[in-house]
Amino acid sequence: MIQVTTATLQFDHWQQTLARSITDPAELLERLQLPDSLLPAARKASELFGLKVPHTYLDRIRPADPADPLLRQVLPLGAELEKTAGYSHDPVGDHAASLQPGLLQKYPGRALLLATGACGIHCRYCFRRHFDYVASNPAKQDWQPVIASLAGDSSIHEVILSGGDPLSLTDTKLLRLIDMLEGIKHIKRLRIHTRLPVVLPERITSALCDGLASSHLQTVVVLHINHANEIDAAVADVCQKLQHTGSWLLNQSVLLAGVNDSVAALTELSERLGDCDIHPYYLHQLDRVLGAAHFAVPDEVARQLVAKLRDSLPGYLVPKLVREHAGEFSKTPL
């Protein structure tokens, strides 16, 4: 059983840093010395899907460079307002997979728990940018209904914590949830999908690491890193701390036009992940969510990129190129 220490009851510095995130497009442009001409479109796009960038991530973006690969992931653009055929509000079939508020099951043996709707950063290509988290909030009832459902289905051996970002929860809330999952005998593995160690490294507290280390569940931390520039010394350090808890570290990237759609960018990312003992697991083709079509890379181009990665990298550093199709029981290799 996870021991919740006094340290987890404190209002941690990471929460204060997150609360000071940039949410005003004008402030973002001013801080990064970007032209005011970008502001009208950024304001309109952020009305549909809000801007949120922690200062810890902002510090890694090159000033005065509208093409910076990290900036492109967070800057609202007028292209988000365009309606594109084949793009929808629910591209991966979350609603059809919903068992009850906050609990989804798409694949046999695994269930996905939407632990929170909060994120540490708002990525403009987010496939849940239109998701109704208010109606799908399992925390309203202290997760009891979803815990009961999981306990009643012995075929489920792995629980995936997603969101939002589950590490947006305080240590107290997150460790309590993990403690409840530990009480279900047939659950063996806990998978945590998160971007917070990347955008806000200070989120990885000693209390969190102690809690993960003491859990009897095999923990798999799936990071979301799209570009090598996202991995600075602080990120590398907290990834090492997570590894010391006994957790496996995997990475899932999204192939994004103007961000990482080159052999050089993907090679550098895989090499940097390898340096940090993070396995490059998946390279996702873009989920076709409304407002993100400008990030799409054609499948044939994606295949050529991965083929060239195989020519220059060892196999264990080449991610699997996949796409998620609603209703399928697994990711589809491309």
GUMIDO-78596 format. One record per residue (C-alpha): x, y, z; residue number from 1. Coordinates in Angstrom, 3 decimals. Layout:
ATOM      east     north        up  num
ATOM         X         Y         Z  NUM
...
//
This chain:
ATOM      east     north        up  num
ATOM     0.000     0.000     0.000    1
ATOM     1.255     3.482    -0.871    2
ATOM     2.058     5.623     2.138    3
ATOM     0.835     9.213     1.714    4
ATOM     3.344    11.365     3.588    5
ATOM     3.001    14.834     5.049    6
ATOM     4.925    16.182     2.051    7
ATOM     2.063    15.257    -0.251    8
ATOM    -0.284    17.520     1.707    9
ATOM     1.666    20.676     0.939   10
ATOM     0.916    23.079    -1.894   11
ATOM     3.935    22.239    -4.006   12
ATOM     5.988    24.732    -5.969   13
ATOM     5.061    22.963    -9.213   14
ATOM     1.411    23.883    -8.696   15
ATOM     2.333    27.527    -8.286   16
ATOM     4.431    27.394   -11.463   17
ATOM     1.598    25.751   -13.369   18
ATOM    -0.863    28.365   -12.127   19
ATOM     1.341    31.084   -13.627   20
ATOM     1.258    29.522   -17.111   21
ATOM     0.764    31.870   -20.041   22
ATOM    -2.859    31.836   -21.197   23
ATOM    -3.024    35.156   -23.071   24
ATOM    -1.846    35.064   -26.724   25
ATOM    -0.665    38.676   -26.470   26
ATOM     1.638    37.797   -23.590   27
ATOM     2.999    34.796   -25.473   28
ATOM     3.829    36.894   -28.531   29
ATOM     5.405    39.629   -26.423   30
ATOM     7.563    37.214   -24.425   31
ATOM     8.825    35.517   -27.587   32
ATOM     9.299    38.717   -29.598   33
ATOM     6.847    37.583   -32.257   34
ATOM     4.981    39.931   -34.625   35
ATOM     1.659    41.426   -33.570   36
ATOM     0.217    40.302   -36.899   37
ATOM    -0.153    36.816   -35.378   38
ATOM    -2.411    38.081   -32.594   39
ATOM    -5.894    38.299   -34.220   40
ATOM    -5.815    34.675   -35.407   41
ATOM    -4.287    33.490   -32.143   42
ATOM    -7.079    35.140   -30.158   43
ATOM    -9.811    33.583   -32.309   44
ATOM    -8.257    30.112   -32.184   45
ATOM    -7.716    30.280   -28.425   46
ATOM   -11.411    31.034   -27.937   47
ATOM   -12.157    27.544   -29.257   48
ATOM    -9.280    25.818   -27.452   49
ATOM    -7.478    27.797   -24.799   50
ATOM    -3.789    28.640   -24.755   51
ATOM    -1.687    27.253   -21.908   52
ATOM     2.107    27.237   -21.794   53
ATOM     4.172    26.920   -18.575   54
ATOM     7.195    29.183   -18.347   55
ATOM     9.417    26.110   -17.965   56
ATOM     8.453    25.104   -21.510   57
ATOM     8.481    28.640   -22.848   58
ATOM    12.153    28.957   -21.882   59
ATOM    13.037    26.264   -24.453   60
ATOM    11.421    28.130   -27.366   61
ATOM    13.670    30.269   -29.564   62
ATOM    12.595    33.935   -29.448   63
ATOM    11.645    35.736   -32.656   64
ATOM    11.267    32.470   -34.592   65
ATOM     7.692    31.702   -35.718   66
ATOM     8.942    28.368   -37.133   67
ATOM    10.395    27.092   -33.851   68
ATOM     9.218    23.455   -33.501   69
ATOM     8.192    23.877   -29.873   70
ATOM     6.323    27.095   -30.576   71
ATOM     4.343    25.445   -33.383   72
ATOM     2.973    22.949   -30.883   73
ATOM     1.447    25.634   -28.644   74
ATOM     0.763    28.763   -30.739   75
ATOM    -2.924    29.095   -31.761   76
ATOM    -3.251    29.676   -35.511   77
ATOM    -6.024    30.719   -37.849   78
ATOM    -5.756    27.306   -39.546   79
ATOM    -7.479    25.823   -36.492   80
ATOM   -10.688    27.595   -37.511   81
ATOM   -10.895    25.760   -40.837   82
ATOM   -13.239    22.804   -41.263   83
ATOM   -11.571    19.916   -43.082   84
ATOM   -13.328    16.871   -44.528   85
ATOM   -12.519    13.720   -42.563   86
ATOM   -11.720    15.594   -39.336   87
ATOM   -14.109    15.395   -36.386   88
ATOM   -14.597    16.211   -32.703   89
ATOM   -14.015    12.572   -31.667   90
ATOM   -11.441    11.081   -34.055   91
ATOM   -10.515     7.984   -32.024   92
ATOM   -13.983     6.928   -30.862   93
ATOM   -13.742     7.877   -27.199   94
ATOM   -17.499     8.246   -26.815   95
ATOM   -18.265     4.846   -28.305   96
ATOM   -15.654     3.262   -25.986   97
ATOM   -17.057     4.885   -22.830   98
ATOM   -18.235     2.393   -20.206   99
ATOM   -19.270     5.152   -17.796  100
ATOM   -18.119     8.697   -17.041  101
ATOM   -14.320     8.703   -17.001  102
ATOM   -13.814     5.028   -17.901  103
ATOM   -13.110     3.830   -21.448  104
ATOM   -12.249     0.428   -22.857  105
ATOM   -10.973     0.028   -26.405  106
ATOM    -8.646    -2.955   -26.083  107
ATOM    -9.049    -6.358   -24.378  108
ATOM    -7.414    -6.622   -20.954  109
ATOM    -6.912    -2.863   -20.588  110
ATOM    -9.083    -0.006   -19.426  111
ATOM    -8.430     3.730   -19.635  112
ATOM    -9.298     6.007   -16.748  113
ATOM    -9.619     9.728   -17.470  114
ATOM    -8.229    10.828   -14.137  115
ATOM    -8.617    14.562   -14.820  116
ATOM    -9.413    16.999   -17.583  117
ATOM    -6.533    19.295   -16.614  118
ATOM    -3.286    19.415   -18.593  119
ATOM     0.094    20.991   -18.024  120
ATOM     0.122    22.402   -21.565  121
ATOM    -2.382    22.756   -24.379  122
ATOM    -0.978    21.124   -27.492  123
ATOM    -2.751    22.469   -30.564  124
ATOM    -3.076    18.999   -32.156  125
ATOM    -4.666    17.417   -29.043  126
ATOM    -7.138    14.717   -30.074  127
ATOM    -9.282    15.499   -27.013  128
ATOM    -9.384    19.256   -27.584  129
ATOM   -13.197    19.016   -27.975  130
ATOM   -13.789    16.403   -25.253  131
ATOM   -16.420    17.164   -22.573  132
ATOM   -14.420    16.542   -19.402  133
ATOM   -17.115    18.044   -17.194  134
ATOM   -19.540    15.283   -18.138  135
ATOM   -16.814    12.614   -17.875  136
ATOM   -15.310    13.432   -14.504  137
ATOM   -14.907    10.288   -12.360  138
ATOM   -13.316    12.287    -9.531  139
ATOM   -16.710    13.806    -8.662  140
ATOM   -17.511    10.650    -6.692  141
ATOM   -13.943     9.988    -5.537  142
ATOM   -13.543     7.498    -8.406  143
ATOM   -15.692     4.963    -6.538  144
ATOM   -17.943     3.961    -9.493  145
ATOM   -14.981     3.350   -11.819  146
ATOM   -13.094     1.458    -9.126  147
ATOM   -16.157    -0.739    -8.618  148
ATOM   -16.394    -1.398   -12.363  149
ATOM   -12.716    -2.308   -12.605  150
ATOM   -12.984    -4.579    -9.564  151
ATOM   -15.944    -6.342   -11.133  152
ATOM   -14.145    -7.228   -14.387  153
ATOM   -11.388    -9.769   -13.804  154
ATOM   -10.371    -9.639   -17.493  155
ATOM    -8.753    -6.227   -16.940  156
ATOM    -5.094    -6.538   -15.969  157
ATOM    -3.846    -3.075   -16.877  158
ATOM    -5.222     0.374   -16.102  159
ATOM    -4.124     3.368   -18.141  160
ATOM    -4.306     6.745   -16.429  161
ATOM    -4.920     9.451   -18.987  162
ATOM    -6.802    12.698   -19.256  163
ATOM    -5.993    15.540   -19.524  164
ATOM    -2.802    14.651   -17.755  165
ATOM    -3.014    12.443   -14.647  166
ATOM     0.058    14.142   -13.164  167
ATOM    -2.000    17.346   -13.030  168
ATOM    -3.513    15.788    -9.905  169
ATOM    -1.836    16.538    -6.590  170
ATOM     0.333    13.817    -5.095  171
ATOM    -2.335    13.207    -2.458  172
ATOM    -5.110    12.616    -4.995  173
ATOM    -2.988    10.647    -7.438  174
ATOM    -1.482     8.346    -4.817  175
ATOM    -4.925     7.760    -3.313  176
ATOM    -6.212     6.714    -6.737  177
ATOM    -3.241     4.391    -7.249  178
ATOM    -3.805     2.970    -3.786  179
ATOM    -7.408     2.112    -4.726  180
ATOM    -6.231     0.433    -7.920  181
ATOM    -3.703    -1.582    -5.937  182
ATOM    -6.572    -3.031    -3.960  183
ATOM    -7.953    -4.762    -7.065  184
ATOM    -6.195    -8.135    -7.177  185
ATOM    -6.425    -8.797   -10.913  186
ATOM    -4.780    -5.498   -11.895  187
ATOM    -1.057    -6.078   -12.518  188
ATOM     0.114    -3.011   -14.409  189
ATOM    -0.431     0.710   -14.159  190
ATOM     0.294     2.854   -17.195  191
ATOM     0.556     6.634   -16.786  192
ATOM     0.339     8.744   -19.934  193
ATOM     1.836    12.137   -19.216  194
ATOM     3.538    15.169   -20.696  195
ATOM     4.152    16.946   -17.395  196
ATOM     7.689    15.589   -16.757  197
ATOM     8.579    17.239   -20.075  198
ATOM     6.810    20.579   -19.787  199
ATOM     7.168    20.970   -16.011  200
ATOM     9.999    18.772   -14.662  201
ATOM     9.549    19.986   -11.089  202
ATOM     6.240    18.068   -11.039  203
ATOM     8.231    14.900   -10.355  204
ATOM     8.368    15.273    -6.589  205
ATOM    10.040    13.020    -4.036  206
ATOM     6.592    12.110    -2.695  207
ATOM     5.438    10.979    -6.117  208
ATOM     8.578     8.931    -6.713  209
ATOM     8.349     7.336    -3.276  210
ATOM     4.730     6.421    -3.963  211
ATOM     5.483     4.827    -7.315  212
ATOM     8.468     2.957    -5.891  213
ATOM     6.383     1.483    -3.078  214
ATOM     3.553     0.304    -5.327  215
ATOM     3.339    -3.421    -6.096  216
ATOM     1.964    -2.600    -9.557  217
ATOM     4.367    -2.619   -12.483  218
ATOM     4.349     1.023   -13.517  219
ATOM     4.854     2.121   -17.104  220
ATOM     5.292     5.857   -17.648  221
ATOM     4.492     6.806   -21.230  222
ATOM     5.938    10.205   -22.035  223
ATOM     4.927    12.425   -24.930  224
ATOM     7.985    14.051   -26.479  225
ATOM     7.889    15.242   -30.079  226
ATOM    11.212    17.019   -30.517  227
ATOM    14.716    16.713   -29.086  228
ATOM    14.632    20.380   -28.005  229
ATOM    12.007    19.425   -25.428  230
ATOM    14.586    17.362   -23.538  231
ATOM    16.819    19.639   -21.491  232
ATOM    18.958    18.730   -18.478  233
ATOM    16.036    19.082   -16.060  234
ATOM    13.869    16.712   -18.100  235
ATOM    16.689    14.160   -18.331  236
ATOM    17.164    14.385   -14.558  237
ATOM    13.516    13.718   -13.651  238
ATOM    13.334    10.855   -16.140  239
ATOM    16.221     9.274   -14.267  240
ATOM    14.310     9.749   -11.012  241
ATOM    11.283     8.010   -12.508  242
ATOM    13.461     5.126   -13.651  243
ATOM    14.769     4.746   -10.113  244
ATOM    11.208     4.010    -8.982  245
ATOM    11.304     0.835   -11.074  246
ATOM     9.039     2.304   -13.746  247
ATOM     9.510     1.557   -17.415  248
ATOM     9.806     4.691   -19.552  249
ATOM     8.369     4.723   -23.063  250
ATOM     7.814     7.595   -25.457  251
ATOM     5.008     8.282   -27.882  252
ATOM     5.469    11.036   -30.458  253
ATOM     3.047    12.487   -32.947  254
ATOM     4.334    13.134   -36.452  255
ATOM     3.666    16.842   -36.993  256
ATOM     4.252    18.980   -40.067  257
ATOM     6.695    21.759   -39.280  258
ATOM     7.717    20.151   -35.990  259
ATOM     9.407    16.789   -36.545  260
ATOM     8.619    15.752   -40.136  261
ATOM    12.242    15.312   -41.189  262
ATOM    14.791    12.526   -40.876  263
ATOM    17.129    14.856   -38.997  264
ATOM    14.520    15.830   -36.387  265
ATOM    13.335    12.253   -35.807  266
ATOM    16.889    10.906   -35.644  267
ATOM    17.931    13.513   -33.110  268
ATOM    14.826    12.784   -31.042  269
ATOM    15.468     9.035   -30.971  270
ATOM    19.126     9.552   -30.087  271
ATOM    18.219    11.923   -27.263  272
ATOM    15.594     9.516   -25.949  273
ATOM    18.185     6.735   -26.025  274
ATOM    20.611     8.912   -24.058  275
ATOM    17.916     9.198   -21.367  276
ATOM    17.059     5.461   -21.374  277
ATOM    13.592     6.166   -22.785  278
ATOM    12.360     3.691   -25.385  279
ATOM    10.986     5.320   -28.579  280
ATOM     7.777     3.290   -28.638  281
ATOM     5.267     4.808   -31.084  282
ATOM     5.333     7.472   -33.769  283
ATOM     1.657     8.298   -34.242  284
ATOM     0.122     9.612   -37.386  285
ATOM    -2.050    12.586   -36.479  286
ATOM    -5.451    11.814   -35.017  287
ATOM    -7.861    13.606   -37.330  288
ATOM    -9.337    16.013   -34.822  289
ATOM   -11.110    19.115   -36.071  290
ATOM    -8.739    22.079   -35.969  291
ATOM    -5.478    20.170   -36.429  292
ATOM    -5.416    19.358   -40.164  293
ATOM    -2.481    21.728   -40.764  294
ATOM    -0.258    19.336   -38.783  295
ATOM    -0.986    16.333   -41.030  296
ATOM     1.823    14.492   -42.829  297
ATOM     0.831    12.152   -45.721  298
ATOM     1.145     8.448   -44.918  299
ATOM     3.581     7.808   -47.751  300
ATOM     5.880    10.566   -46.500  301
ATOM     5.651     9.121   -42.986  302
ATOM     6.625     5.662   -44.246  303
ATOM     9.612     7.086   -46.117  304
ATOM    10.792     8.915   -43.011  305
ATOM    10.673     5.781   -40.878  306
ATOM    12.386     3.723   -43.592  307
ATOM    15.264     6.203   -43.567  308
ATOM    15.421     6.010   -39.766  309
ATOM    15.930     2.246   -40.080  310
ATOM    18.878     2.900   -42.370  311
ATOM    20.702     5.004   -39.793  312
ATOM    19.534     3.899   -36.331  313
ATOM    19.588     0.596   -34.430  314
ATOM    16.196    -1.089   -34.447  315
ATOM    15.499    -0.378   -30.782  316
ATOM    15.673     3.366   -31.472  317
ATOM    13.171     3.260   -34.364  318
ATOM     9.594     3.891   -33.188  319
ATOM     6.659     1.973   -34.655  320
ATOM     4.693     4.085   -37.113  321
ATOM     1.005     3.664   -36.261  322
ATOM    -2.425     5.186   -36.621  323
ATOM    -5.377     4.745   -34.293  324
ATOM    -8.680     3.844   -35.923  325
ATOM   -11.888     4.132   -33.917  326
ATOM   -13.295     0.723   -33.056  327
ATOM   -10.117    -1.262   -33.726  328
ATOM    -8.655    -3.462   -30.970  329
ATOM    -5.108    -2.182   -31.444  330
ATOM    -3.060     0.522   -33.140  331
ATOM    -2.674    -0.046   -36.880  332
ATOM     0.943    -0.288   -38.128  333
ATOM     1.616     1.713   -41.289  334
//
